[in-house]
Every structure is written in structure tokens, then in C-alpha cells.
């Protein structure tokens, strides 16, 4: 299947296009693409840049996914969103949620390899850094929550569910909604409060997810993630 060059889904890497072929032929994905094009023409600033909307899939091929960390929607200020959930580009100020993620890793594992806000090292190890919603309008968090992205990312999770031995980290109520799609007899599903400063104290800190993730990978003869 070949997606029209006018459609943003044409920027998906070929392995993901093949995996999601039936979804890419549906009307709602064409609608997402059309809405984003109309917003751009009207002068609205959308994050991340179009070339980065599917960065998480470009960096983590479908058959190499070992871990899924599910975020909500992209950062909504300039110089932040790069298409990987919770990640920012090297040199950018580390956002509060990511600081809490790093704190949990340092506390539980005692060794944090990441030194800045870029999580590309994780993505290249098989960690799919997926947001439920893949775009956002500048300064308006949640602004693209109803244009169809959730349906698309539900399908992404559903396709991954057909694989074996994947760790899904679902933080907060929005992420936990996708837990109903996942077969817990095949996969490890880790749920807790969101790492946002507003909720991290309700159970994110001390959740041990990064330790539990690597234990599961090791038990299933998969390479552990260097966090």
C-alpha cells in the first residue's frame, strides 16, 4: 500500500505502514491529515514539526519494540516536542515530568545513563516512546485530543499486543485506558500515577517500574534497557 504524499501518514516508516495498513485506508486517518493541513494553512503553530510526528516509530521499528512508555500528548511550547513521549532535544531544559522519571531511575536502579532530556538512546534500544495524541497546538495542551489520534494509537497498541513479551508502562488515568487492549498473559503491564509534579507523589515515586521492566526482559531472554 502506498499512502498519498499529501497525507502526513506517508512519513511513517514502511514497516509501520505495512503493520497499520488497514488503519491508513480509513477515513479518520485522512481526516487527521486534512485537519492538520488546514490548521497549518490558517497560521496555527503545531508541535512537533511535521517531520517529527512519527519520530518514535522511525527510531523504533515495529519488530524491535520491547517496551512501550505511553505519554499523553506532546509538549506544547517551542523547542520541546520532538515526537518521543516525555523527551526533549539535547540542550533543552528538562521538563518536570522527565525529572521525576530520572529521579525514579536513579533511586531504584542507582545508575542513570541519560544526562540530558533526549530519550533517543532509549528509543534505539527498543523503547517505543508513544503519546496517545501525536500533535498539539502551541500553548494549548490537549487541543488535539478529539481529532482521531487516540483511535490510531489504540490500533498501534493493539498491533503490538499481537507480539509477545512487551513491557507496557502506563502512567496516569489516560494511559491506563489503553491497558484494556493488552493481553496480560503475554505482556507485562506496569501502571502507576503519572510522573507529573501534580501526581508523582501519589505512587509514581517508588513504583519500581524500571527494575521490574528489566527483570521481565531478562527472564524472557531479551536485552535489558540501559536507562
Protein Blocks (a to p, Z undefined) as FASTA:
>chain_A
ZZdfkbmklmpcfklmmmmmmmmmpmklmmmmmmmmmmmmnopacdddfklmmmmmmmmc
fklcfbdcddfbdcfbehiagoiahiacehiacdfklmmmmmmmmmmnopafbfbfbfkl
mmmnopacddfblbdcehighklmmnommmmmmmmmmmmmmmghiacddedjklmmmmmm
pcfklbccdddddfbfklmmnomgonlmmmmmmmmmmmnopacddZZ
